[in-house]
Amino acid sequence: MGAKVYEAINDQVNNELSASHSYLAMSGVCEDLNFPGAAHWFRVQSDEEREHALRLFDFIHDRNHSVSLRRIQVETTHATTLIEVFRAALAQEEQVSKQIDALYEQAMGEKDFAAVVQLQWFVTEQVEEEKSARDIIARLEMAGNDARAMLEIDRDLAARAAGQSEGGGGGGHTH
Ligand code: FEO
């Protein structure tokens, strides 16, 4: 069993925890901007990223390797509007997708099929996560400066339950 891919998966545990922290920071920005629904959405998203980290954390131990946690890097967002916060979220997800693709390629290269199967879930999840962020950005673009439309979006984002990638009425699907 190649240890290199496990070092890379360990990096990803740390990356997912960083993503969790960044989303919590974004939740705080939404609170500051008076969008409690979006703040809730990002808090759920933060929890989801921690779940992603734990999924890989468990996998590494199941494969008889060890995890080493590092200092968490937080991308602080300087967004001053809701759409900017979601654009920062999308950029973060696109970054994570690249990380997952590189990991998948490495696992394939090392013929570690257990890791390939584990990472398959993440490849699929990234498609969903990017789509959710893009859908919300599209709605916010349509809303423009219309306060009523913005509040409606915020209400939909408030409806996001744990394990759901979008709030109700946002056109996304649950799984
Ligand atoms: Fe765990 Fe949003 O990537």
Backbone and ligand atoms as CSV (ligand in chain L), in Angstrom:
chain,resi,resn,atom,element,x,y,z
A,1,MET,N,N,0.853,-1.195,0.000
A,1,MET,CA,C,0.000,0.000,0.000
A,1,MET,C,C,0.889,1.246,0.000
A,2,GLY,N,N,0.699,2.078,-0.973
A,2,GLY,CA,C,1.524,3.284,-1.075
A,2,GLY,C,C,1.179,4.272,0.031
A,3,ALA,N,N,2.202,4.787,0.718
A,3,ALA,CA,C,1.949,5.733,1.808
A,3,ALA,C,C,1.776,7.152,1.288
A,4,LYS,N,N,2.289,7.394,0.096
A,4,LYS,CA,C,2.261,8.757,-0.440
A,4,LYS,C,C,0.850,9.304,-0.589
A,5,VAL,N,N,-0.025,8.457,-1.118
A,5,VAL,CA,C,-1.403,8.915,-1.307
A,5,VAL,C,C,-2.053,9.224,0.046
A,6,TYR,N,N,-1.605,8.525,1.107
A,6,TYR,CA,C,-2.182,8.795,2.431
A,6,TYR,C,C,-1.681,10.123,2.996
A,7,GLU,N,N,-0.461,10.479,2.637
A,7,GLU,CA,C,0.018,11.815,3.021
A,7,GLU,C,C,-0.823,12.883,2.323
A,8,ALA,N,N,-1.145,12.612,1.064
A,8,ALA,CA,C,-1.961,13.562,0.302
A,8,ALA,C,C,-3.393,13.620,0.844
A,9,ILE,N,N,-3.923,12.469,1.244
A,9,ILE,CA,C,-5.278,12.461,1.830
A,9,ILE,C,C,-5.245,13.181,3.181
A,10,ASN,N,N,-4.147,13.016,3.907
A,10,ASN,CA,C,-3.984,13.756,5.162
A,10,ASN,C,C,-4.001,15.273,4.908
A,11,ASP,N,N,-3.349,15.690,3.819
A,11,ASP,CA,C,-3.397,17.112,3.449
A,11,ASP,C,C,-4.842,17.537,3.232
A,12,GLN,N,N,-5.613,16.634,2.602
A,12,GLN,CA,C,-6.996,16.981,2.302
A,12,GLN,C,C,-7.844,17.072,3.574
A,13,VAL,N,N,-7.538,16.260,4.579
A,13,VAL,CA,C,-8.231,16.395,5.882
A,13,VAL,C,C,-8.037,17.835,6.361
A,14,ASN,N,N,-6.806,18.295,6.273
A,14,ASN,CA,C,-6.501,19.670,6.703
A,14,ASN,C,C,-7.177,20.711,5.815
A,15,ASN,N,N,-7.215,20.429,4.511
A,15,ASN,CA,C,-7.888,21.368,3.598
A,15,ASN,C,C,-9.383,21.483,3.902
A,16,GLU,N,N,-10.013,20.338,4.191
A,16,GLU,CA,C,-11.458,20.354,4.476
A,16,GLU,C,C,-11.740,21.111,5.781
A,17,LEU,N,N,-10.833,20.952,6.754
A,17,LEU,CA,C,-11.011,21.694,8.013
A,17,LEU,C,C,-10.832,23.193,7.784
A,18,SER,N,N,-9.899,23.548,6.906
A,18,SER,CA,C,-9.727,24.965,6.556
A,18,SER,C,C,-10.975,25.497,5.878
A,19,ALA,N,N,-11.551,24.682,4.983
A,19,ALA,CA,C,-12.776,25.093,4.288
A,19,ALA,C,C,-13.896,25.305,5.312
A,20,SER,N,N,-13.963,24.406,6.299
A,20,SER,CA,C,-14.982,24.530,7.347
A,20,SER,C,C,-14.842,25.870,8.078
A,21,HIS,N,N,-13.611,26.199,8.409
A,21,HIS,CA,C,-13.338,27.461,9.103
A,21,HIS,C,C,-13.684,28.668,8.227
A,22,SER,N,N,-13.303,28.589,6.953
A,22,SER,CA,C,-13.581,29.707,6.041
A,22,SER,C,C,-15.084,29.931,5.912
A,23,TYR,N,N,-15.846,28.830,5.843
A,23,TYR,CA,C,-17.300,28.980,5.745
A,23,TYR,C,C,-17.889,29.574,7.018
A,24,LEU,N,N,-17.302,29.214,8.142
A,24,LEU,CA,C,-17.799,29.812,9.389
A,24,LEU,C,C,-17.535,31.320,9.369
A,25,ALA,N,N,-16.365,31.696,8.831
A,25,ALA,CA,C,-16.051,33.132,8.698
A,25,ALA,C,C,-17.077,33.802,7.778
A,26,MET,N,N,-17.432,33.117,6.683
A,26,MET,CA,C,-18.424,33.674,5.756
A,26,MET,C,C,-19.792,33.792,6.432
A,27,SER,N,N,-20.102,32.840,7.301
A,27,SER,CA,C,-21.361,32.907,8.052
A,27,SER,C,C,-21.383,34.184,8.893
A,28,GLY,N,N,-20.248,34.477,9.489
A,28,GLY,CA,C,-20.149,35.701,10.294
A,28,GLY,C,C,-20.333,36.955,9.458
A,29,VAL,N,N,-19.770,36.933,8.239
A,29,VAL,CA,C,-19.922,38.095,7.347
A,29,VAL,C,C,-21.405,38.279,7.002
A,30,CYS,N,N,-22.107,37.164,6.746
A,30,CYS,CA,C,-23.545,37.261,6.420
A,30,CYS,C,C,-24.342,37.810,7.600
A,31,GLU,N,N,-23.935,37.425,8.821
A,31,GLU,CA,C,-24.577,38.005,10.025
A,31,GLU,C,C,-24.369,39.523,10.022
A,32,ASP,N,N,-23.137,39.933,9.729
A,32,ASP,CA,C,-22.823,41.373,9.707
A,32,ASP,C,C,-23.647,42.106,8.656
A,33,LEU,N,N,-23.924,41.395,7.534
A,33,LEU,CA,C,-24.680,42.022,6.444
A,33,LEU,C,C,-26.197,41.930,6.647
A,34,ASN,N,N,-26.593,41.351,7.787
A,34,ASN,CA,C,-28.019,41.195,8.118
A,34,ASN,C,C,-28.769,40.254,7.184
A,35,PHE,N,N,-28.102,39.151,6.830
A,35,PHE,CA,C,-28.770,38.084,6.079
A,35,PHE,C,C,-28.702,36.802,6.923
A,36,PRO,N,N,-29.642,36.668,7.870
A,36,PRO,CA,C,-29.566,35.507,8.777
A,36,PRO,C,C,-29.737,34.168,8.059
A,37,GLY,N,N,-30.506,34.169,6.965
A,37,GLY,CA,C,-30.703,32.919,6.215
A,37,GLY,C,C,-29.393,32.451,5.600
A,38,ALA,N,N,-28.670,33.374,4.989
A,38,ALA,CA,C,-27.380,33.041,4.381
A,38,ALA,C,C,-26.376,32.639,5.467
A,39,ALA,N,N,-26.442,33.322,6.612
A,39,ALA,CA,C,-25.546,32.976,7.724
A,39,ALA,C,C,-25.786,31.534,8.152
A,40,HIS,N,N,-27.068,31.156,8.207
A,40,HIS,CA,C,-27.418,29.777,8.556
A,40,HIS,C,C,-26.887,28.801,7.491
A,41,TRP,N,N,-27.075,29.170,6.220
A,41,TRP,CA,C,-26.630,28.312,5.094
A,41,TRP,C,C,-25.132,28.040,5.206
A,42,PHE,N,N,-24.366,29.079,5.506
A,42,PHE,CA,C,-22.913,28.908,5.603
A,42,PHE,C,C,-22.517,28.124,6.854
A,43,ARG,N,N,-23.309,28.236,7.887
A,43,ARG,CA,C,-22.997,27.471,9.086
A,43,ARG,C,C,-23.203,25.975,8.811
A,44,VAL,N,N,-24.301,25.659,8.098
A,44,VAL,CA,C,-24.535,24.257,7.704
A,44,VAL,C,C,-23.397,23.783,6.797
A,45,GLN,N,N,-22.983,24.668,5.894
A,45,GLN,CA,C,-21.890,24.334,4.976
A,45,GLN,C,C,-20.590,24.070,5.752
A,46,SER,N,N,-20.360,24.872,6.766
A,46,SER,CA,C,-19.165,24.689,7.603
A,46,SER,C,C,-19.195,23.308,8.273
A,47,ASP,N,N,-20.364,22.942,8.796
A,47,ASP,CA,C,-20.506,21.618,9.427
A,47,ASP,C,C,-20.257,20.506,8.414
A,48,GLU,N,N,-20.741,20.728,7.185
A,48,GLU,CA,C,-20.568,19.718,6.147
A,48,GLU,C,C,-19.094,19.502,5.816
A,49,GLU,N,N,-18.349,20.587,5.785
A,49,GLU,CA,C,-16.911,20.452,5.497
A,49,GLU,C,C,-16.200,19.683,6.605
A,50,ARG,N,N,-16.644,19.903,7.824
A,50,ARG,CA,C,-16.043,19.135,8.939
A,50,ARG,C,C,-16.355,17.650,8.758
A,51,GLU,N,N,-17.587,17.352,8.300
A,51,GLU,CA,C,-17.956,15.953,8.018
A,51,GLU,C,C,-17.062,15.364,6.930
A,52,HIS,N,N,-16.749,16.173,5.921
A,52,HIS,CA,C,-15.850,15.706,4.853
A,52,HIS,C,C,-14.481,15.359,5.438
A,53,ALA,N,N,-13.999,16.236,6.308
A,53,ALA,CA,C,-12.691,15.991,6.942
A,53,ALA,C,C,-12.727,14.687,7.737
A,54,LEU,N,N,-13.825,14.481,8.482
A,54,LEU,CA,C,-13.925,13.290,9.324
A,54,LEU,C,C,-14.035,12.015,8.499
A,55,ARG,N,N,-14.679,12.122,7.355
A,55,ARG,CA,C,-14.812,10.977,6.463
A,55,ARG,C,C,-13.416,10.491,6.041
A,56,LEU,N,N,-12.550,11.433,5.696
A,56,LEU,CA,C,-11.182,11.083,5.287
A,56,LEU,C,C,-10.318,10.691,6.498
A,57,PHE,N,N,-10.568,11.345,7.604
A,57,PHE,CA,C,-9.878,11.032,8.871
A,57,PHE,C,C,-10.103,9.556,9.215
A,58,ASP,N,N,-11.370,9.131,9.132
A,58,ASP,CA,C,-11.711,7.733,9.429
A,58,ASP,C,C,-11.101,6.788,8.396
A,59,PHE,N,N,-11.153,7.193,7.144
A,59,PHE,CA,C,-10.618,6.338,6.081
A,59,PHE,C,C,-9.121,6.089,6.278
A,60,ILE,N,N,-8.384,7.144,6.621
A,60,ILE,CA,C,-6.934,7.003,6.827
A,60,ILE,C,C,-6.661,5.979,7.941
A,61,HIS,N,N,-7.418,6.085,9.039
A,61,HIS,CA,C,-7.218,5.130,10.140
A,61,HIS,C,C,-7.656,3.727,9.751
A,62,ASP,N,N,-8.754,3.643,9.012
A,62,ASP,CA,C,-9.214,2.320,8.560
A,62,ASP,C,C,-8.143,1.630,7.718
A,63,ARG,N,N,-7.342,2.429,7.031
A,63,ARG,CA,C,-6.283,1.872,6.170
A,63,ARG,C,C,-4.949,1.774,6.908
A,64,ASN,N,N,-5.031,1.922,8.231
A,64,ASN,CA,C,-3.861,1.707,9.074
A,64,ASN,C,C,-2.753,2.758,8.904
A,65,HIS,N,N,-3.175,3.976,8.619
A,65,HIS,CA,C,-2.234,5.100,8.586
A,65,HIS,C,C,-2.640,6.089,9.672
A,66,SER,N,N,-1.806,7.099,9.885
A,66,SER,CA,C,-2.097,8.091,10.926
A,66,SER,C,C,-2.393,9.453,10.316
A,67,VAL,N,N,-3.138,10.227,11.077
A,67,VAL,CA,C,-3.494,11.585,10.651
A,67,VAL,C,C,-2.629,12.577,11.420
A,68,SER,N,N,-2.162,13.599,10.722
A,68,SER,CA,C,-1.532,14.688,11.473
A,68,SER,C,C,-2.232,15.997,11.117
A,69,LEU,N,N,-2.751,16.631,12.155
A,69,LEU,CA,C,-3.495,17.876,11.962
A,69,LEU,C,C,-2.545,19.058,12.074
A,70,ARG,N,N,-2.784,20.026,11.247
A,70,ARG,CA,C,-1.922,21.214,11.234
A,70,ARG,C,C,-2.711,22.459,11.642
A,71,ARG,N,N,-1.989,23.540,11.753
A,71,ARG,CA,C,-2.618,24.825,12.023
A,71,ARG,C,C,-3.585,25.143,10.879
A,72,ILE,N,N,-4.773,25.585,11.234
A,72,ILE,CA,C,-5.786,25.830,10.213
A,72,ILE,C,C,-5.568,27.174,9.520
A,73,GLN,N,N,-5.575,27.121,8.201
A,73,GLN,CA,C,-5.455,28.347,7.400
A,73,GLN,C,C,-6.865,28.862,7.110
A,74,VAL,N,N,-7.111,30.101,7.380
A,74,VAL,CA,C,-8.436,30.658,7.076
A,74,VAL,C,C,-8.311,31.711,5.994
A,75,GLU,N,N,-9.119,31.531,4.951
A,75,GLU,CA,C,-9.227,32.568,3.918
A,75,GLU,C,C,-10.213,33.593,4.455
A,76,THR,N,N,-9.752,34.746,4.858
A,76,THR,CA,C,-10.725,35.738,5.304
A,76,THR,C,C,-11.273,36.453,4.073
A,77,THR,N,N,-12.590,36.549,4.039
A,77,THR,CA,C,-13.208,37.213,2.896
A,77,THR,C,C,-13.406,38.694,3.204
A,78,HIS,N,N,-13.137,39.498,2.218
A,78,HIS,CA,C,-13.352,40.939,2.394
A,78,HIS,C,C,-14.635,41.358,1.683
A,79,ALA,N,N,-15.512,40.389,1.460
A,79,ALA,CA,C,-16.755,40.653,0.755
A,79,ALA,C,C,-17.607,41.659,1.528
A,80,THR,N,N,-18.223,42.550,0.788
A,80,THR,CA,C,-19.101,43.530,1.441
A,80,THR,C,C,-20.538,43.400,0.947
A,81,THR,N,N,-20.769,42.463,0.032
A,81,THR,CA,C,-22.141,42.189,-0.409
A,81,THR,C,C,-22.347,40.678,-0.395
A,82,LEU,N,N,-23.625,40.280,-0.353
A,82,LEU,CA,C,-23.948,38.853,-0.275
A,82,LEU,C,C,-23.415,38.096,-1.487
A,83,ILE,N,N,-23.554,38.695,-2.661
A,83,ILE,CA,C,-23.106,37.992,-3.872
A,83,ILE,C,C,-21.587,37.785,-3.846
A,84,GLU,N,N,-20.874,38.725,-3.274
A,84,GLU,CA,C,-19.412,38.554,-3.177
A,84,GLU,C,C,-19.058,37.399,-2.237
A,85,VAL,N,N,-19.836,37.238,-1.195
A,85,VAL,CA,C,-19.578,36.120,-0.271
A,85,VAL,C,C,-19.757,34.797,-1.020
A,86,PHE,N,N,-20.842,34.701,-1.798
A,86,PHE,CA,C,-21.086,33.457,-2.539
A,86,PHE,C,C,-20.066,33.253,-3.656
A,87,ARG,N,N,-19.579,34.345,-4.226
A,87,ARG,CA,C,-18.517,34.182,-5.245
A,87,ARG,C,C,-17.239,33.658,-4.589
A,88,ALA,N,N,-16.961,34.114,-3.376
A,88,ALA,CA,C,-15.789,33.603,-2.637
A,88,ALA,C,C,-15.985,32.118,-2.325
A,89,ALA,N,N,-17.232,31.754,-1.998
A,89,ALA,CA,C,-17.539,30.344,-1.701
A,89,ALA,C,C,-17.328,29.481,-2.949
A,90,LEU,N,N,-17.791,29.982,-4.088
A,90,LEU,CA,C,-17.622,29.227,-5.339
A,90,LEU,C,C,-16.133,29.058,-5.660
A,91,ALA,N,N,-15.369,30.131,-5.495
A,91,ALA,CA,C,-13.921,30.053,-5.779
A,91,ALA,C,C,-13.272,29.004,-4.880
A,92,GLN,N,N,-13.730,28.952,-3.628
A,92,GLN,CA,C,-13.185,27.960,-2.690
A,92,GLN,C,C,-13.527,26.543,-3.157
A,93,GLU,N,N,-14.774,26.352,-3.594
A,93,GLU,CA,C,-15.175,25.018,-4.052
A,93,GLU,C,C,-14.412,24.601,-5.307
A,94,GLU,N,N,-14.184,25.553,-6.194
A,94,GLU,CA,C,-13.427,25.226,-7.416
A,94,GLU,C,C,-12.006,24.790,-7.046
A,95,GLN,N,N,-11.472,25.433,-6.036
A,95,GLN,CA,C,-10.145,25.078,-5.529
A,95,GLN,C,C,-10.154,23.653,-4.951
A,96,VAL,N,N,-11.177,23.360,-4.154
A,96,VAL,CA,C,-11.290,22.023,-3.555
A,96,VAL,C,C,-11.454,20.966,-4.656
A,97,SER,N,N,-12.222,21.285,-5.692
A,97,SER,CA,C,-12.405,20.332,-6.794
A,97,SER,C,C,-11.067,19.975,-7.423
A,98,LYS,N,N,-10.214,20.967,-7.567
A,98,LYS,CA,C,-8.877,20.707,-8.133
A,98,LYS,C,C,-8.074,19.803,-7.200
A,99,GLN,N,N,-8.180,20.063,-5.909
A,99,GLN,CA,C,-7.457,19.233,-4.931
A,99,GLN,C,C,-7.936,17.778,-5.013
A,100,ILE,N,N,-9.259,17.609,-5.101
A,100,ILE,CA,C,-9.827,16.247,-5.157
A,100,ILE,C,C,-9.416,15.548,-6.461
A,101,ASP,N,N,-9.460,16.271,-7.557
A,101,ASP,CA,C,-9.058,15.678,-8.841
A,101,ASP,C,C,-7.603,15.205,-8.793
A,102,ALA,N,N,-6.738,16.029,-8.193
A,102,ALA,CA,C,-5.318,15.662,-8.099
A,102,ALA,C,C,-5.131,14.423,-7.222
A,103,LEU,N,N,-5.906,14.364,-6.139
A,103,LEU,CA,C,-5.844,13.206,-5.244
A,103,LEU,C,C,-6.298,11.938,-5.956
A,104,TYR,N,N,-7.378,12.083,-6.697
A,104,TYR,CA,C,-7.954,10.950,-7.430
A,104,TYR,C,C,-6.928,10.418,-8.430
A,105,GLU,N,N,-6.291,11.341,-9.120
A,105,GLU,CA,C,-5.279,10.970,-10.114
A,105,GLU,C,C,-4.117,10.226,-9.438
A,106,GLN,N,N,-3.724,10.733,-8.274
A,106,GLN,CA,C,-2.622,10.104,-7.545
A,106,GLN,C,C,-2.999,8.691,-7.081
A,107,ALA,N,N,-4.225,8.552,-6.561
A,107,ALA,CA,C,-4.689,7.239,-6.095
A,107,ALA,C,C,-4.746,6.249,-7.259
A,108,MET,N,N,-5.182,6.723,-8.413
A,108,MET,CA,C,-5.214,5.874,-9.617
A,108,MET,C,C,-3.794,5.465,-9.990
A,109,GLY,N,N,-2.891,6.444,-9.960
A,109,GLY,CA,C,-1.498,6.196,-10.343
A,109,GLY,C,C,-0.837,5.159,-9.447
A,110,GLU,N,N,-1.201,5.201,-8.164
A,110,GLU,CA,C,-0.613,4.248,-7.212
A,110,GLU,C,C,-1.423,2.955,-7.149
A,111,LYS,N,N,-2.452,2.884,-7.983
A,111,LYS,CA,C,-3.356,1.719,-8.011
A,111,LYS,C,C,-3.894,1.384,-6.609
A,112,ASP,N,N,-4.212,2.435,-5.854
A,112,ASP,CA,C,-4.834,2.219,-4.553
A,112,ASP,C,C,-6.342,2.317,-4.759
A,113,PHE,N,N,-6.939,1.166,-5.054
A,113,PHE,CA,C,-8.343,1.183,-5.475
A,113,PHE,C,C,-9.298,1.531,-4.332
A,114,ALA,N,N,-8.902,1.208,-3.105
A,114,ALA,CA,C,-9.751,1.590,-1.960
A,114,ALA,C,C,-9.828,3.112,-1.869
A,115,ALA,N,N,-8.693,3.766,-2.089
A,115,ALA,CA,C,-8.679,5.236,-2.049
A,115,ALA,C,C,-9.479,5.803,-3.224
A,116,VAL,N,N,-9.345,5.157,-4.383
A,116,VAL,CA,C,-10.103,5.613,-5.563
A,116,VAL,C,C,-11.609,5.595,-5.259
A,117,VAL,N,N,-12.064,4.487,-4.679
A,117,VAL,CA,C,-13.497,4.358,-4.361
A,117,VAL,C,C,-13.917,5.419,-3.340
A,118,GLN,N,N,-13.090,5.602,-2.324
A,118,GLN,CA,C,-13.393,6.613,-1.295
A,118,GLN,C,C,-13.480,8.010,-1.924
A,119,LEU,N,N,-12.543,8.292,-2.819
A,119,LEU,CA,C,-12.486,9.631,-3.414
A,119,LEU,C,C,-13.591,9.870,-4.434
A,120,GLN,N,N,-14.131,8.773,-4.955
A,120,GLN,CA,C,-15.238,8.880,-5.912
A,120,GLN,C,C,-16.383,9.706,-5.310
A,121,TRP,N,N,-16.679,9.443,-4.054
A,121,TRP,CA,C,-17.750,10.172,-3.369
A,121,TRP,C,C,-17.464,11.678,-3.396
A,122,PHE,N,N,-16.203,12.027,-3.190
A,122,PHE,CA,C,-15.826,13.439,-3.149
A,122,PHE,C,C,-15.915,14.102,-4.531
A,123,VAL,N,N,-15.582,13.326,-5.571
A,123,VAL,CA,C,-15.676,13.863,-6.936
A,123,VAL,C,C,-17.137,14.239,-7.225
A,124,THR,N,N,-18.045,13.341,-6.860
A,124,THR,CA,C,-19.478,13.582,-7.069
A,124,THR,C,C,-19.963,14.753,-6.222
A,125,GLU,N,N,-19.517,14.785,-4.983
A,125,GLU,CA,C,-19.918,15.854,-4.050
A,125,GLU,C,C,-19.486,17.228,-4.581
A,126,GLN,N,N,-18.297,17.288,-5.172
A,126,GLN,CA,C,-17.809,18.576,-5.681
A,126,GLN,C,C,-18.688,19.122,-6.805
A,127,VAL,N,N,-19.195,18.212,-7.641
A,127,VAL,CA,C,-20.094,18.655,-8.719
A,127,VAL,C,C,-21.302,19.351,-8.088
A,128,GLU,N,N,-21.839,18.728,-7.039
A,128,GLU,CA,C,-23.016,19.249,-6.345
A,128,GLU,C,C,-22.709,20.589,-5.649
A,129,GLU,N,N,-21.557,20.645,-5.000
A,129,GLU,CA,C,-21.223,21.851,-4.233
A,129,GLU,C,C,-21.004,23.057,-5.151
A,130,GLU,N,N,-20.327,22.819,-6.258
A,130,GLU,CA,C,-20.119,23.929,-7.203
A,130,GLU,C,C,-21.453,24.382,-7.777
A,131,LYS,N,N,-22.302,23.405,-8.091
A,131,LYS,CA,C,-23.612,23.733,-8.681
A,131,LYS,C,C,-24.448,24.570,-7.704
A,132,SER,N,N,-24.453,24.189,-6.432
A,132,SER,CA,C,-25.233,24.934,-5.430
A,132,SER,C,C,-24.797,26.387,-5.387
A,133,ALA,N,N,-23.473,26.599,-5.326
A,133,ALA,CA,C,-22.966,27.974,-5.245
A,133,ALA,C,C,-23.331,28.749,-6.511
A,134,ARG,N,N,-23.174,28.107,-7.677
A,134,ARG,CA,C,-23.505,28.802,-8.935
A,134,ARG,C,C,-24.992,29.143,-9.012
A,135,ASP,N,N,-25.856,28.226,-8.558
A,135,ASP,CA,C,-27.302,28.481,-8.597
A,135,ASP,C,C,-27.662,29.690,-7.736
A,136,ILE,N,N,-27.055,29.760,-6.558
A,136,ILE,CA,C,-27.362,30.876,-5.649
A,136,ILE,C,C,-26.840,32.191,-6.248
A,137,ILE,N,N,-25.637,32.149,-6.823
A,137,ILE,CA,C,-25.080,33.354,-7.458
A,137,ILE,C,C,-26.006,33.822,-8.589
A,138,ALA,N,N,-26.517,32.855,-9.369
A,138,ALA,CA,C,-27.417,33.215,-10.483
A,138,ALA,C,C,-28.675,33.903,-9.958
A,139,ARG,N,N,-29.220,33.384,-8.852
A,139,ARG,CA,C,-30.418,34.009,-8.268
A,139,ARG,C,C,-30.104,35.418,-7.757
A,140,LEU,N,N,-28.941,35.559,-7.135
A,140,LEU,CA,C,-28.562,36.870,-6.603
A,140,LEU,C,C,-28.322,37.869,-7.735
A,141,GLU,N,N,-27.782,37.376,-8.842
A,141,GLU,CA,C,-27.582,38.266,-9.999
A,141,GLU,C,C,-28.925,38.759,-10.519
A,142,MET,N,N,-29.896,37.840,-10.577
A,142,MET,CA,C,-31.235,38.220,-11.053
A,142,MET,C,C,-31.895,39.208,-10.100
A,143,ALA,N,N,-31.662,39.017,-8.805
A,143,ALA,CA,C,-32.281,39.899,-7.804
A,143,ALA,C,C,-31.716,41.322,-7.885
A,144,GLY,N,N,-30.437,41.414,-8.235
A,144,GLY,CA,C,-29.813,42.738,-8.328
A,144,GLY,C,C,-29.947,43.491,-7.021
A,145,ASN,N,N,-30.505,44.694,-7.089
A,145,ASN,CA,C,-30.668,45.505,-5.875
A,145,ASN,C,C,-32.091,45.475,-5.340
A,146,ASP,N,N,-32.872,44.542,-5.839
A,146,ASP,CA,C,-34.269,44.435,-5.409
A,146,ASP,C,C,-34.317,43.824,-3.998
A,147,ALA,N,N,-34.604,44.678,-3.009
A,147,ALA,CA,C,-34.562,44.239,-1.609
A,147,ALA,C,C,-35.527,43.089,-1.341
A,148,ARG,N,N,-36.701,43.156,-1.964
A,148,ARG,CA,C,-37.691,42.110,-1.707
A,148,ARG,C,C,-37.178,40.754,-2.231
A,149,ALA,N,N,-36.587,40.778,-3.419
A,149,ALA,CA,C,-36.045,39.539,-4.000
A,149,ALA,C,C,-34.893,38.995,-3.144
A,150,MET,N,N,-34.072,39.912,-2.625
A,150,MET,CA,C,-32.950,39.492,-1.773
A,150,MET,C,C,-33.461,38.824,-0.494
A,151,LEU,N,N,-34.502,39.407,0.081
A,151,LEU,CA,C,-35.046,38.842,1.318
A,151,LEU,C,C,-35.666,37.478,1.065
A,152,GLU,N,N,-36.254,37.328,-0.125
A,152,GLU,CA,C,-36.845,36.029,-0.475
A,152,GLU,C,C,-35.746,34.964,-0.594
A,153,ILE,N,N,-34.639,35.336,-1.216
A,153,ILE,CA,C,-33.509,34.405,-1.335
A,153,ILE,C,C,-32.998,34.045,0.058
A,154,ASP,N,N,-32.888,35.067,0.898
A,154,ASP,CA,C,-32.386,34.820,2.255
A,154,ASP,C,C,-33.309,33.862,3.010
A,155,ARG,N,N,-34.617,34.020,2.780
A,155,ARG,CA,C,-35.574,33.127,3.442
A,155,ARG,C,C,-35.379,31.688,2.945
A,156,ASP,N,N,-35.145,31.536,1.641
A,156,ASP,CA,C,-34.911,30.199,1.094
A,156,ASP,C,C,-33.630,29.586,1.660
A,157,LEU,N,N,-32.603,30.421,1.799
A,157,LEU,CA,C,-31.332,29.907,2.336
A,157,LEU,C,C,-31.496,29.467,3.794
A,158,ALA,N,N,-32.397,30.129,4.492
A,158,ALA,CA,C,-32.660,29.785,5.904
A,158,ALA,C,C,-33.248,28.382,6.025
A,159,ALA,N,N,-33.843,27.901,4.932
A,159,ALA,CA,C,-34.528,26.603,4.976
A,159,ALA,C,C,-33.585,25.428,4.774
A,160,ARG,N,N,-32.317,25.728,4.548
A,160,ARG,CA,C,-31.379,24.626,4.318
A,160,ARG,C,C,-31.230,23.781,5.578
A,161,ALA,N,N,-31.452,22.494,5.411
A,161,ALA,CA,C,-31.263,21.582,6.532
A,161,ALA,C,C,-29.895,20.935,6.421
A,162,ALA,N,N,-29.435,20.333,7.511
A,162,ALA,CA,C,-28.136,19.649,7.485
A,162,ALA,C,C,-28.166,18.573,6.409
A,163,GLY,N,N,-27.085,18.467,5.659
A,163,GLY,CA,C,-26.993,17.443,4.626
A,163,GLY,C,C,-27.666,17.823,3.325
A,164,GLN,N,N,-28.174,19.035,3.269
A,164,GLN,CA,C,-28.850,19.531,2.074
A,164,GLN,C,C,-27.950,20.572,1.439
A,165,SER,N,N,-27.842,20.562,0.109
A,165,SER,CA,C,-26.907,21.519,-0.479
A,165,SER,C,C,-27.530,22.869,-0.766
A,166,GLU,N,N,-28.853,22.973,-0.715
A,166,GLU,CA,C,-29.476,24.284,-0.937
A,166,GLU,C,C,-30.659,24.488,-0.027
A,167,GLY,N,N,-31.068,25.723,0.107
A,167,GLY,CA,C,-32.282,26.016,0.848
A,167,GLY,C,C,-33.481,25.641,0.007
A,168,GLY,N,N,-34.638,25.511,0.610
A,168,GLY,CA,C,-35.847,25.191,-0.140
A,168,GLY,C,C,-36.159,26.270,-1.142
A,169,GLY,N,N,-36.717,25.887,-2.277
A,169,GLY,CA,C,-37.149,26.866,-3.258
A,169,GLY,C,C,-36.008,27.410,-4.095
A,170,GLY,N,N,-34.797,26.946,-3.840
A,170,GLY,CA,C,-33.650,27.456,-4.567
A,170,GLY,C,C,-33.402,26.729,-5.869
A,171,GLY,N,N,-34.247,25.764,-6.171
A,171,GLY,CA,C,-34.107,25.045,-7.425
A,171,GLY,C,C,-33.109,23.901,-7.343
A,172,GLY,N,N,-32.488,23.733,-6.208
A,172,GLY,CA,C,-31.543,22.639,-6.066
A,172,GLY,C,C,-32.254,21.384,-5.606
A,173,HIS,N,N,-31.565,20.272,-5.622
A,173,HIS,CA,C,-32.185,19.051,-5.148
A,173,HIS,C,C,-31.473,18.572,-3.894
A,174,THR,N,N,-32.191,17.836,-3.122
A,174,THR,CA,C,-31.610,17.316,-1.883
A,174,THR,C,C,-31.142,15.896,-2.140
A,175,HIS,N,N,-30.272,15.439,-1.289
A,175,HIS,CA,C,-29.816,14.048,-1.426
A,175,HIS,C,C,-29.326,13.545,-0.100
L,1,FEO,FE1,FE,-15.499,19.434,1.147
L,1,FEO,FE2,FE,-16.959,21.828,-0.160
L,1,FEO,O1,O,-15.613,20.585,-0.226
